[in-house]
Amino acid sequence: MSWGLWRIPDSELRLLGPVRGKDVLELGCGAARWSEALRRKGARVVGLDLSGAQLRKARQLQAARAARFPLLRSAAERLPLRDRSFDLVFCDWGALTFADPRRAIPEVGRVLRPGGHLVFAAASPFRHVTFGARQDRQLRQLQRRYFDLHRIEYSRREPVEYTLPYGGWIQLFARSGLTVERLVEPSSTGRKRSRYLSKSDHAFARSWPIEALWRVRKTAP
């Protein structure tokens, strides 16, 4: 199990913590490979995705591995799940990249039990304020207003993404009963070039963050 653009092992980052015996929800599970790995570690997992095609692939992999756990089709902004039903909610560049956080984060807060955690990897706000859509790469000049960050659409051919300024994330977590425990901003320094990044973007990431990995805890109803 490895996180983000540089596939950093969770054994190095230690974001998930022990999962045996815990109820775990993966938001934007895709083929549910993470969920399957956590199931083998003793977690009770549920995979959720909006894409029917991705869920069909997940079911095919389940059949091939003789593994069974629930797979749900739903948007992250309205989870079809009971209050306080999970100990851990997570995604690795999954639903919280493409779902409106102002709707999805309160839903995560609702389904988490007190003391439970939300862990996710997504774009850093720096990625969006420095991304040149015409050049299709990170630039050394600001391209977008930081305080306007929310719904981001570069072209009709690309999926809509969402992010917030750091203060916006922290305020939203607080309103949803969540407290930040860790924020990891990986640098490309000393890492092999990511297959998700161009050579120039890899060089950019030696000086400025383009990815954020959050671990937040449910502290209040």
N, CA and C of each residue as an Amber inpcrd file, in Angstrom:
protein
   663
   0.8560000  -1.1910000   0.0000000   0.0000000   0.0000000   0.0000000
   0.8880000   1.2370000   0.0000000   0.7610000   2.0220000  -1.0620000
   1.6450000   3.1670000  -1.2390000   0.8420000   4.3950000  -1.6420000
   1.2870000   5.5600000  -1.1480000   0.5180000   6.7920000  -1.2780000
   1.0370000   7.6950000  -2.3930000   0.0950000   8.3200000  -3.0720000
   0.3460000   9.5160000  -3.8350000   1.1730000   9.3850000  -5.0850000
   1.6930000  10.5380000  -5.5140000   2.3910000  10.6360000  -6.7850000
   3.6780000   9.8370000  -6.8070000   4.3300000   9.6880000  -5.6450000
   5.6040000   8.9740000  -5.5860000   5.4560000   7.5790000  -4.9710000
   4.2260000   7.1510000  -4.7650000   3.9610000   5.8110000  -4.2360000
   4.8040000   5.5450000  -2.9980000   4.6560000   6.4060000  -2.0060000
   5.4010000   6.2800000  -0.7530000   4.7040000   5.2410000   0.1190000
   5.3850000   4.2050000   0.5600000   4.7230000   3.1440000   1.3300000
   4.0970000   3.6840000   2.6160000   2.9300000   3.1570000   2.9550000
   2.3170000   3.5510000   4.2210000   3.1710000   3.0980000   5.3990000
   3.9710000   2.0680000   5.2080000   4.8780000   1.6430000   6.2740000
   5.9050000   2.7250000   6.5950000   6.1780000   3.6080000   5.6380000
   7.0850000   4.7400000   5.8640000   6.3370000   5.9360000   6.4540000
   5.1580000   6.2370000   5.9130000   4.4050000   7.4180000   6.3530000
   3.5900000   7.1680000   7.6240000   3.1190000   5.9270000   7.8110000
   2.3320000   5.5530000   8.9880000   1.1060000   6.4660000   9.1520000
   0.3420000   6.5800000   8.0730000  -0.8610000   7.4070000   8.1080000
  -2.0970000   6.6210000   8.5310000  -2.2030000   5.3760000   8.1230000
  -3.4180000   4.6000000   8.3890000  -3.4820000   4.0910000   9.8180000
  -2.3500000   3.6760000  10.3650000  -2.3620000   3.0680000  11.6880000
  -2.8770000   1.6360000  11.6290000  -3.0080000   0.9760000  12.7800000
  -3.5190000  -0.3980000  12.8050000  -4.9560000  -0.4660000  12.2720000
  -5.2490000  -1.4740000  11.4750000  -6.5900000  -1.5850000  10.8860000
  -7.3190000  -2.8620000  11.2900000  -6.6470000  -3.8070000  11.9110000
  -7.3000000  -5.0800000  12.2520000  -8.5070000  -4.8290000  13.1490000
  -9.6370000  -5.4060000  12.7400000 -10.8630000  -5.2900000  13.5060000
 -11.6060000  -3.9790000  13.3190000 -11.1150000  -3.0860000  12.4470000
 -11.7510000  -1.7850000  12.2560000 -12.6650000  -1.7950000  11.0390000
 -13.6740000  -0.9210000  11.0880000 -14.5710000  -0.7080000   9.9550000
 -13.9880000   0.4150000   9.1080000 -13.7260000   0.1180000   7.8260000
 -12.9710000   1.0150000   6.9580000 -13.7640000   1.2880000   5.6820000
 -13.8100000   2.5500000   5.2890000 -14.4760000   2.9700000   4.0590000
 -13.4590000   3.6000000   3.1260000 -13.3880000   3.1040000   1.8670000
 -12.5420000   3.7190000   0.8490000 -13.4130000   4.5470000  -0.0770000
 -13.1320000   5.8520000  -0.1500000 -13.9020000   6.7740000  -0.9850000
 -13.2530000   6.8850000  -2.3630000 -13.9910000   6.4710000  -3.3920000
 -13.4020000   6.4450000  -4.7240000 -12.4600000   5.2760000  -4.8460000
 -12.9930000   4.0870000  -4.6590000 -12.1420000   2.8950000  -4.5120000
 -11.5880000   2.3830000  -5.8290000 -12.1660000   2.7940000  -6.9770000
 -11.6890000   2.2470000  -8.2450000 -11.8190000   0.7310000  -8.2600000
 -10.7340000   0.0430000  -8.5650000 -10.7400000  -1.4250000  -8.5790000
 -10.6400000  -2.0240000  -7.1830000 -10.5860000  -1.1890000  -6.1470000
 -10.6250000  -1.6030000  -4.7410000  -9.4050000  -2.4190000  -4.3250000
  -8.2750000  -2.1320000  -4.9150000  -7.0530000  -2.8590000  -4.5330000
  -6.6190000  -2.5000000  -3.1090000  -6.7360000  -1.2080000  -2.7370000
  -6.4260000  -0.8250000  -1.3620000  -7.3570000  -1.5520000  -0.3950000
  -8.6430000  -1.5490000  -0.6990000  -9.6080000  -2.1980000   0.1900000
  -9.2790000  -3.6730000   0.3690000  -8.9170000  -4.3300000  -0.7230000
  -8.5670000  -5.7430000  -0.6360000  -7.3300000  -5.9460000   0.2400000
  -6.3360000  -5.0740000   0.0960000  -5.1300000  -5.1880000   0.9180000
  -5.4620000  -5.0050000   2.3970000  -6.3460000  -4.0580000   2.7170000
  -6.7260000  -3.8350000   4.1110000  -7.5920000  -4.9750000   4.6360000
  -8.4100000  -5.5650000   3.7760000  -9.1920000  -6.7390000   4.1920000
  -8.2660000  -7.8620000   4.6150000  -7.1790000  -8.0590000   3.8690000
  -6.2220000  -9.1180000   4.2190000  -5.5150000  -8.8230000   5.5370000
  -5.4770000  -7.5450000   5.9260000  -4.8720000  -7.1690000   7.2070000
  -5.8760000  -7.2230000   8.3600000  -7.0910000  -7.6680000   8.0670000
  -8.0600000  -7.8720000   9.1350000  -9.0980000  -6.7850000   9.2940000
  -9.1570000  -5.8240000   8.3660000 -10.1770000  -4.7740000   8.4360000
 -11.4870000  -5.2580000   7.8240000 -12.5780000  -4.6750000   8.2790000
 -13.8890000  -4.8720000   7.6540000 -14.0920000  -3.6880000   6.7060000
 -14.0010000  -3.9420000   5.4050000 -13.9070000  -2.8480000   4.4390000
 -15.1800000  -2.7080000   3.6100000 -15.4060000  -1.4740000   3.1740000
 -16.4540000  -1.1410000   2.2070000 -15.8010000  -0.2490000   1.1610000
 -15.9810000  -0.5660000  -0.1160000 -15.4790000   0.2720000  -1.1940000
 -16.6200000   1.0430000  -1.8200000 -16.3960000   2.3220000  -2.0880000
 -17.4370000   3.1740000  -2.6720000 -16.8520000   3.9290000  -3.8530000
 -17.5930000   3.9530000  -4.9590000 -17.1540000   4.6800000  -6.1450000
 -18.3800000   5.1180000  -6.9330000 -18.2460000   6.2220000  -7.6600000
 -19.3410000   6.7080000  -8.5030000 -19.3560000   6.0400000  -9.8630000
 -18.2490000   5.4290000 -10.2570000 -18.1170000   4.8410000 -11.5890000
 -18.5720000   3.3830000 -11.6080000 -19.5810000   3.0990000 -12.4000000
 -20.0150000   1.7160000 -12.5570000 -18.9490000   0.8520000 -13.2000000
 -18.1910000   1.4120000 -14.1480000 -17.1390000   0.6470000 -14.8110000
 -16.0430000   0.2450000 -13.8280000 -15.6670000   1.1640000 -12.9430000
 -14.6530000   0.8340000 -11.9450000 -15.1530000  -0.2410000 -10.9940000
 -16.4070000  -0.1530000 -10.5890000 -16.9470000  -1.1550000  -9.6690000
 -17.0640000  -2.5220000 -10.3390000 -17.3680000  -2.5600000 -11.6300000
 -17.3850000  -3.8480000 -12.3380000 -15.9930000  -4.4740000 -12.3260000
 -14.9770000  -3.6420000 -12.5250000 -13.6080000  -4.1640000 -12.4700000
 -13.2860000  -4.6740000 -11.0780000 -13.7330000  -3.9460000 -10.0650000
 -13.5040000  -4.3880000  -8.6870000 -14.1710000  -5.7360000  -8.4250000
 -15.3770000  -5.9110000  -8.9260000 -16.0780000  -7.1910000  -8.7290000
 -15.3720000  -8.3240000  -9.4630000 -14.8290000  -8.0360000 -10.6490000
 -14.0730000  -9.0570000 -11.3740000 -12.8380000  -9.4930000 -10.5800000
 -12.1560000  -8.5220000  -9.9820000 -10.9880000  -8.8540000  -9.1700000
 -11.3960000  -9.6250000  -7.9160000 -12.5260000  -9.2500000  -7.3370000
 -13.0200000 -10.0100000  -6.1810000 -13.2570000 -11.4630000  -6.5530000
 -13.9120000 -11.6730000  -7.7030000 -14.2040000 -13.0420000  -8.1290000
 -12.9220000 -13.8270000  -8.3730000 -11.9140000 -13.1790000  -8.9760000
 -10.6560000 -13.8640000  -9.2600000  -9.9200000 -14.2450000  -7.9890000
 -10.1090000 -13.4520000  -6.9320000  -9.3940000 -13.6970000  -5.6770000
 -10.2600000 -14.4000000  -4.6340000 -11.4890000 -14.7300000  -5.0060000
 -12.4250000 -15.3390000  -4.0590000 -12.5480000 -14.4760000  -2.8070000
 -12.5660000 -13.1600000  -3.0080000 -12.7020000 -12.2080000  -1.8970000
 -14.0550000 -11.5270000  -2.0020000 -14.6740000 -11.2620000  -0.8540000
 -15.9700000 -10.6050000  -0.8600000 -16.0120000  -9.5300000   0.2140000
 -16.3610000  -8.3210000  -0.1990000 -16.6790000  -7.2360000   0.7220000
 -17.5880000  -6.2700000  -0.0370000 -18.3670000  -5.4670000   0.6650000
 -19.3610000  -4.6280000  -0.0040000 -18.7240000  -3.5810000  -0.9210000
 -19.3530000  -3.3920000  -2.0770000 -18.9890000  -2.3370000  -3.0170000
 -20.2450000  -1.5230000  -3.3120000 -20.1780000  -0.2280000  -3.0970000
 -21.3380000   0.6450000  -3.2430000 -21.0910000   1.6630000  -4.3400000
 -22.1470000   1.9480000  -5.1060000 -22.0500000   3.0150000  -6.1080000
 -22.7330000   4.2590000  -5.5620000 -21.9460000   5.3200000  -5.3680000
 -22.4880000   6.5490000  -4.7960000 -21.4740000   7.6700000  -4.9330000
 -21.9610000   8.8930000  -4.8970000 -21.0920000  10.0640000  -4.7950000
 -20.6900000  10.2700000  -3.3410000 -19.5210000  10.8650000  -3.1390000
 -19.0390000  11.1180000  -1.7840000 -19.8140000  12.2300000  -1.0960000
 -20.5230000  13.0580000  -1.8650000 -21.2570000  14.1770000  -1.2680000
 -22.5170000  13.7370000  -0.5260000 -22.9460000  12.4920000  -0.7580000
 -24.1420000  11.9970000  -0.0670000 -23.9660000  10.5030000   0.1550000
 -23.3590000  10.1460000   1.2700000 -23.0130000   8.7540000   1.5260000
 -24.2360000   7.9720000   1.9980000 -24.5200000   6.8210000   1.3820000
 -25.6710000   6.0050000   1.7710000 -25.3350000   5.0960000   2.9510000
 -24.8580000   5.6980000   4.0310000 -24.3230000   4.9450000   5.1620000
 -24.7870000   5.5770000   6.4600000 -24.8530000   4.7650000   7.5160000
 -25.3440000   5.2310000   8.8070000 -24.3340000   6.1370000   9.5060000
 -24.8350000   6.9750000  10.3940000 -23.9740000   7.8000000  11.2360000
 -23.0580000   6.9040000  12.0740000 -21.8340000   7.3850000  12.3000000
 -20.8820000   6.7360000  13.1920000 -20.6960000   5.2440000  12.8910000
 -20.5050000   4.9170000  11.6300000 -20.3920000   3.5070000  11.2550000
 -18.9800000   3.0850000  10.8570000 -18.0000000   4.0290000  10.8670000
 -16.6450000   3.6790000  10.4370000 -15.6010000   4.2280000  11.4040000
 -14.5040000   3.4650000  11.5140000 -13.3460000   3.8900000  12.2910000
 -12.3190000   4.6160000  11.4290000 -12.3520000   4.3520000  10.1300000
 -11.3740000   4.9320000   9.2100000 -12.0340000   5.1540000   7.8620000
 -11.8730000   6.3580000   7.3110000 -12.2770000   6.6810000   5.9410000
 -11.0250000   7.1700000   5.2320000 -10.7700000   6.6850000   4.0100000
  -9.5300000   7.0820000   3.3340000  -9.7100000   7.1080000   1.8310000
  -8.8280000   7.8230000   1.1650000  -8.7120000   7.7300000  -0.2900000
  -7.3630000   8.2600000  -0.7320000  -6.8420000   7.6620000  -1.7810000
  -5.5700000   8.0540000  -2.3670000  -5.8660000   8.6680000  -3.7290000
  -5.9350000  10.0010000  -3.7870000  -6.3400000  10.7100000  -5.0040000
  -7.6620000  10.1240000  -5.5320000  -8.5870000   9.8970000  -4.6410000
  -9.8780000   9.3120000  -5.0040000 -10.9790000  10.3450000  -4.9980000
 -12.0680000  10.0250000  -4.3040000 -13.2730000  10.8480000  -4.3830000
 -13.0620000  12.2670000  -3.8900000 -12.1530000  12.4860000  -2.9480000
 -11.9810000  13.8360000  -2.4170000 -11.1760000  14.7330000  -3.3490000
 -10.7450000  14.2140000  -4.4870000 -10.2150000  15.0500000  -5.5650000
 -11.3380000  15.5730000  -6.4420000 -12.3960000  14.7740000  -6.6080000
 -13.4400000  15.0880000  -7.5860000 -14.7830000  15.4370000  -6.9540000
 -14.8990000  15.3510000  -5.6340000 -16.1320000  15.6950000  -4.9300000
 -15.9790000  17.0580000  -4.2630000 -17.0720000  17.7840000  -4.1820000
 -17.0460000  19.0960000  -3.5350000 -16.7730000  18.9010000  -2.0430000
 -15.6330000  19.3470000  -1.5330000 -15.3130000  19.0930000  -0.1280000
 -16.3040000  19.7350000   0.8350000 -16.9530000  20.8180000   0.4320000
 -17.9050000  21.4840000   1.3200000 -19.1260000  20.6130000   1.5910000
 -19.3420000  19.6210000   0.7450000 -20.4150000  18.6550000   0.9640000
 -19.8830000  17.3060000   1.4230000 -18.7150000  16.9060000   0.9060000
 -18.1920000  15.5670000   1.2020000 -17.5750000  15.4710000   2.5950000
 -16.8570000  16.5000000   3.0380000 -16.1990000  16.4210000   4.3520000
 -17.2260000  16.3330000   5.4840000 -18.3130000  17.1130000   5.4830000
 -19.3260000  16.9070000   6.5240000 -19.9110000  15.4930000   6.5130000
 -20.0380000  14.8850000   5.3290000 -20.5180000  13.5120000   5.2570000
 -19.5210000  12.5470000   5.8940000 -18.2380000  12.7730000   5.6500000
 -17.2260000  11.9420000   6.3040000 -17.3040000  12.1050000   7.8160000
 -17.4330000  13.3550000   8.2770000 -17.5680000  13.5830000   9.7080000
 -18.7720000  12.8730000  10.2980000 -19.8350000  12.7830000   9.5180000
 -21.0620000  12.1270000  10.0010000 -20.8630000  10.6220000  10.1710000
 -20.1890000   9.9660000   9.2130000 -20.0910000   8.5030000   9.2600000
 -18.9310000   8.0090000  10.1220000 -18.0210000   8.9110000  10.5140000
 -16.9180000   8.4990000  11.3840000 -17.3620000   8.4200000  12.8410000
 -16.8200000   7.4410000  13.5450000 -17.0120000   7.3540000  14.9900000
 -16.0450000   8.3030000  15.6990000 -16.3990000   8.7860000  16.8720000
 -15.4390000   9.6010000  17.6400000 -14.1220000   8.8510000  17.8210000
 -13.0280000   9.5540000  17.5660000 -11.7110000   8.9370000  17.6130000
 -11.2790000   8.3250000  16.3030000 -12.2130000   8.2110000  15.3420000
 -11.8700000   7.6770000  14.0310000 -11.1040000   8.6770000  13.1920000
 -10.5840000   8.2250000  12.0620000  -9.7030000   9.0580000  11.2400000
 -10.1560000   9.1270000   9.7790000  -9.9320000  10.2860000   9.1900000
  -9.9680000  10.4770000   7.7490000  -8.5300000  10.6730000   7.2860000
  -8.1170000   9.8750000   6.2960000  -6.7740000   9.9730000   5.7300000
  -6.9270000  10.0510000   4.2160000  -6.3220000  11.0750000   3.6030000
  -6.4520000  11.1700000   2.1470000  -5.2880000  11.9290000   1.5230000
  -5.0090000  11.5560000   0.2710000  -4.0120000  12.2430000  -0.5520000
  -4.7310000  12.9480000  -1.6800000  -4.3390000  14.1830000  -1.9460000
  -4.9480000  14.9800000  -3.0060000  -3.9480000  16.0500000  -3.4320000
  -4.3560000  16.8660000  -4.3820000  -3.4820000  17.9360000  -4.8470000
  -3.2960000  18.9910000  -3.7670000  -2.0900000  19.5050000  -3.6710000
  -1.8420000  20.6840000  -2.8610000  -2.4750000  21.9000000  -3.5360000
  -2.9410000  22.8730000  -2.7560000  -3.3750000  24.1250000  -3.3840000
  -2.3050000  24.7310000  -4.2890000  -1.0250000  24.5350000  -3.9600000
   0.0480000  25.0720000  -4.8030000  -0.0120000  24.5060000  -6.2170000
  -0.4340000  23.2590000  -6.3450000  -0.5280000  22.6780000  -7.6980000
  -1.4450000  23.5020000  -8.5780000  -2.5670000  23.9150000  -8.0360000
  -3.5500000  24.6100000  -8.8660000  -3.2150000  26.0830000  -9.0850000
  -2.5940000  26.7270000  -8.1150000  -2.2720000  28.1450000  -8.3250000
  -1.0670000  28.3290000  -9.2440000  -0.3090000  27.2590000  -9.4960000
   0.8720000  27.3680000 -10.3660000   0.7570000  26.5360000 -11.6360000
  -0.3880000  25.9070000 -11.8770000  -0.5190000  25.0510000 -13.0590000
  -0.9170000  25.8760000 -14.2730000  -0.1150000  25.7570000 -15.3550000
  -0.4370000  26.4170000 -16.6180000  -1.1910000  25.4690000 -17.5180000
  -2.4860000  25.7200000 -17.7050000  -3.3030000  24.8050000 -18.5030000
  -2.8360000  24.7720000 -19.9590000  -2.4760000  25.9210000 -20.5220000
  -2.0390000  25.9520000 -21.9170000  -0.7260000  25.1990000 -22.0830000
   0.1870000  25.3630000 -21.1290000   1.4820000  24.6710000 -21.2020000
   1.4000000  23.2420000 -20.6820000   0.3510000  22.9110000 -19.9400000
   0.1370000  21.5830000 -19.3500000   1.2910000  21.1970000 -18.4240000
   1.6760000  22.1300000 -17.5590000   2.7360000  21.8480000 -16.5950000
   2.7140000  22.9000000 -15.4920000   3.4570000  22.6160000 -14.4170000
   3.6090000  23.5820000 -13.3440000   4.5420000  24.7030000 -13.7960000
   4.1720000  25.9330000 -13.4500000   4.9670000  27.1040000 -13.8270000
   5.5220000  27.7910000 -12.5830000   6.5400000  28.5850000 -12.7750000
   7.1390000  29.3140000 -11.6540000   6.4220000  30.6290000 -11.3660000
   5.3630000  30.9220000 -12.0940000   4.5680000  32.1230000 -11.8540000
   3.1500000  31.7090000 -11.4640000   2.5410000  32.4980000 -10.5850000
   1.1760000  32.1980000 -10.1520000   0.2110000  32.3620000 -11.3140000
  -0.7160000  31.4100000 -11.4360000  -1.6610000  31.3890000 -12.5420000
  -3.1150000  31.5640000 -12.0980000  -3.3880000  31.4310000 -10.8240000
  -4.7680000  31.4200000 -10.3350000  -4.7960000  32.0540000  -8.9530000
  -5.9080000  32.7380000  -8.6330000  -6.0420000  33.3680000  -7.3250000
  -6.1920000  32.3120000  -6.2360000  -5.3310000  32.3670000  -5.2350000
  -5.3360000  31.3940000  -4.1440000  -6.6590000  31.4150000  -3.3880000
  -7.1630000  32.5900000  -3.0770000  -8.3600000  32.6770000  -2.2450000
  -9.6370000  32.2920000  -2.9980000  -9.5530000  32.1040000  -4.3120000
 -10.7140000  31.6680000  -5.1010000 -10.7660000  30.1530000  -5.2610000
  -9.8050000  29.4310000  -4.7190000  -9.7540000  27.9830000  -4.9430000
 -10.9990000  27.2960000  -4.4150000 -11.6090000  26.4920000  -5.2620000
 -12.7350000  25.6270000  -4.9030000 -12.9880000  24.6760000  -6.0620000
 -13.8310000  25.0830000  -6.9940000 -14.1470000  24.2560000  -8.1650000
 -13.2020000  24.6490000  -9.2960000 -12.4700000  23.6720000  -9.8320000
 -11.4370000  23.9520000 -10.8150000 -11.7150000  23.1470000 -12.0830000
 -11.8580000  23.8550000 -13.1770000 -12.1270000  23.2140000 -14.4640000
 -11.1710000  23.8040000 -15.4920000 -10.2220000  23.0130000 -15.9620000
  -9.2260000  23.4970000 -16.9110000  -9.7260000  23.4450000 -18.3490000
 -10.5260000  22.4420000 -18.6720000 -11.1000000  22.3360000 -20.0120000
 -12.2870000  21.3780000 -19.9450000 -13.0790000  21.3910000 -20.9800000
 -14.2400000  20.4940000 -21.0100000 -13.8350000  19.0400000 -21.1580000
 -12.6110000  18.8030000 -21.5740000 -12.1410000  17.4220000 -21.7570000
 -11.6210000  16.8190000 -20.4590000 -11.3190000  17.6680000 -19.4770000
 -10.7520000  17.2050000 -18.2270000 -11.8130000  17.1780000 -17.1330000
 -11.7240000  16.2270000 -16.2000000 -12.6980000  16.2030000 -15.1030000
 -12.5370000  17.4120000 -14.1910000 -13.6370000  17.8460000 -13.6170000
 -13.6070000  18.9240000 -12.6400000 -12.9200000  18.4220000 -11.3720000
 -12.0450000  19.2450000 -10.8170000 -11.3930000  18.9240000  -9.5520000
 -11.7650000  19.9810000  -8.5200000 -11.5340000  19.6280000  -7.2550000
 -11.8280000  20.5510000  -6.1600000 -10.6390000  20.6250000  -5.2170000
 -10.4300000  21.7850000  -4.6820000  -9.5090000  21.9640000  -3.5690000
  -9.8960000  23.2410000  -2.8450000  -9.2200000  23.5180000  -1.7430000
  -9.4550000  24.7210000  -0.9520000  -8.1100000  25.2870000  -0.5070000
  -8.0480000  26.5740000  -0.1530000  -6.8590000  27.0650000   0.5440000
  -6.6810000  26.2850000   1.8490000  -5.4660000  26.2580000   2.3760000
  -5.2170000  25.4960000   3.5970000  -6.1350000  25.9400000   4.7390000
  -6.3120000  27.2460000   4.8790000  -7.2260000  27.7270000   5.9270000
  -8.6420000  27.2680000   5.7070000  -9.0630000  27.1750000   4.4450000
 -10.4050000  26.6820000   4.1420000 -10.5880000  25.2290000   4.5310000
  -9.5550000  24.4040000   4.2580000  -9.6200000  23.0050000   4.6860000
  -9.7550000  22.9050000   6.2070000  -8.9140000  23.6470000   6.9210000
  -8.9030000  23.5400000   8.3850000 -10.2290000  24.0020000   8.9760000
 -10.7990000  25.0850000   8.4550000 -12.1010000  25.5440000   8.9380000
 -13.1930000  24.5280000   8.6410000 -13.1350000  23.9160000   7.4520000
 -14.1370000  22.9080000   7.0940000 -14.0060000  21.6750000   7.9800000
 -12.7940000  21.2220000   8.2400000 -12.6130000  20.1020000   9.1630000
 -13.2180000  20.4360000  10.5250000 -12.9290000  21.6230000  11.0320000
 -13.4160000  21.9990000  12.3650000 -14.9370000  22.0050000  12.4090000
 -15.5810000  22.5220000  11.3730000 -17.0510000  22.5450000  11.3370000
 -17.6340000  21.1380000  11.2560000 -16.8400000  20.1950000  10.7900000
 -17.3050000  18.8090000  10.6280000 -16.8740000  17.9190000  11.7860000
 -16.3600000  18.5260000  12.8690000 -15.9490000  17.7610000  14.0410000
 -14.6390000  17.0410000  13.8720000 -13.7610000  17.5680000  13.0180000
 -12.4970000  16.9170000  12.6920000 -11.3280000  17.8280000  13.0600000
 -10.2560000  17.2340000  13.5610000  -9.0690000  17.9730000  13.9500000
  -7.8630000  17.4280000  13.1980000  -7.0420000  18.3160000  12.6460000
  -5.8570000  17.8970000  11.8960000  -4.8150000  17.3310000  12.8470000
  -4.3430000  16.1310000  12.5490000  -3.2200000  15.5300000  13.2750000
  -1.9150000  15.6590000  12.5040000  -1.9900000  15.4680000  11.1770000
  -0.7760000  15.5430000  10.3630000  -1.1110000  16.0660000   8.9760000
  -0.1810000  16.8090000   8.4160000  -0.2200000  17.1990000   7.0100000
   1.1640000  16.9200000   6.4360000   1.2320000  16.0130000   5.4690000
   2.4930000  15.6540000   4.8280000   2.4930000  16.2470000   3.4250000
   3.5670000  16.9810000   3.0960000   3.7170000  17.5660000   1.7640000
   4.9950000  16.9980000   1.1410000   4.8960000  15.8950000   0.4040000
   6.1010000  15.2370000  -0.1060000   6.8650000  16.1090000  -1.0960000
   8.1740000  16.0250000  -1.0220000   9.0690000  16.6450000  -1.9950000
   9.5900000  15.5580000  -2.9330000   9.9260000  15.9510000  -4.1440000
  10.5050000  14.9830000  -5.0800000  11.9810000  14.7450000  -4.8180000
  12.5940000  15.5290000  -3.9310000  14.0270000  15.3980000  -3.6490000
  14.3550000  13.9860000  -3.1770000  15.2910000  13.3650000  -3.8450000
  15.7310000  12.0290000  -3.4630000  14.8040000  10.9180000  -3.9000000
  13.7560000  11.2350000  -4.6650000  12.8090000  10.2010000  -5.1050000
  12.9200000   9.9910000  -6.6170000  12.6510000   8.7710000  -7.0510000
  12.5910000   8.5000000  -8.4720000  11.4290000   9.2810000  -9.0890000
  11.5930000   9.6230000 -10.3510000  10.5490000  10.3950000 -11.0030000
   9.2420000   9.6190000 -11.0440000   8.1770000  10.2780000 -10.6400000
   6.8590000   9.6680000 -10.6280000   6.3580000   9.4290000 -12.0490000
   5.7130000   8.3050000 -12.2610000   5.1360000   8.0520000 -13.5840000
   3.9470000   8.9670000 -13.8570000   3.4900000   9.6880000 -12.8370000
   2.3790000  10.6160000 -13.0060000   2.8550000  12.0320000 -13.3380000
   4.1780000  12.2780000 -13.3100000   4.7030000  13.6220000 -13.4730000
   5.7020000  13.6900000 -14.6250000   5.7010000  14.8320000 -15.3000000
   6.7250000  15.0930000 -16.3080000   8.0530000  15.4080000 -15.6150000
   9.1060000  15.4480000 -16.4060000  10.4200000  15.7740000 -15.8630000
  10.4160000  17.1670000 -15.2430000   9.7650000  18.1280000 -15.9110000
   9.7510000  19.4980000 -15.3830000   8.9250000  19.5960000 -14.1060000
   7.8140000  18.8550000 -14.0210000   7.0020000  18.8920000 -12.8010000
   7.7150000  18.2050000 -11.6390000   8.4610000  17.1540000 -11.9390000
   9.2670000  16.5120000 -10.8990000  10.2950000  17.5090000 -10.3430000
  10.9170000  18.2880000 -11.2370000  11.8750000  19.3010000 -10.7990000
  11.1780000  20.3940000  -9.9920000   9.9830000  20.7850000 -10.4190000
   9.2050000  21.7890000  -9.6930000   8.9670000  21.3410000  -8.2500000
   8.6630000  20.0570000  -8.0820000   8.2870000  19.5330000  -6.7680000
   9.4650000  19.4020000  -5.8180000  10.6620000  19.7420000  -6.2620000
  11.7760000  19.8240000  -5.3250000  11.6980000  21.0980000  -4.4890000
  10.9920000  22.1050000  -4.9870000  10.9330000  23.4030000  -4.3140000
   9.5670000  23.7830000  -3.7900000   8.4940000  23.2450000  -4.4080000
   7.1300000  23.6200000  -4.0180000   6.2490000  22.3740000  -3.9690000
   5.3460000  22.3060000  -3.0010000   4.5020000  21.1080000  -2.8810000
   3.4060000  21.0820000  -3.9470000   3.1850000  19.9180000  -4.5190000
   2.0470000  19.7480000  -5.4340000   1.0970000  18.6590000  -4.9350000
   1.3930000  18.0990000  -3.7660000   0.5670000  17.0300000  -3.2030000
   0.4530000  17.2350000  -1.6960000  -0.7150000  16.9170000  -1.1650000
  -0.9500000  17.0280000   0.2850000  -1.5710000  15.7270000   0.7790000
  -1.0300000  15.1920000   1.8760000  -1.5690000  13.9910000   2.5130000
  -2.0100000  14.3790000   3.9190000  -3.2980000  14.2500000   4.1660000
  -3.9090000  14.6830000   5.4240000  -4.2800000  13.4860000   6.2970000
  -4.0960000  13.6470000   7.6060000  -4.6500000  12.7120000   8.6000000
  -5.3850000  13.5570000   9.6250000  -6.7070000  13.3820000   9.6900000
  -7.5140000  14.1600000  10.6220000  -8.3560000  13.2110000  11.4610000
  -8.6860000  13.6450000  12.6600000  -9.3710000  12.7930000  13.6410000
 -10.7400000  13.3590000  13.9930000 -11.7120000  12.4640000  14.1390000
 -13.0540000  12.8580000  14.5730000 -13.0270000  13.1140000  16.0810000
 -13.3600000  14.3400000  16.4620000 -13.2550000  14.7090000  17.8780000
 -14.5810000  15.0990000  18.4980000 -15.6070000  15.3620000  17.6710000
 -16.8600000  15.8720000  18.2190000 -18.0170000  15.3450000  17.3830000
 -19.2310000  15.3150000  17.9590000 -20.4020000  14.9150000  17.1640000
 -20.6040000  15.8620000  15.9850000
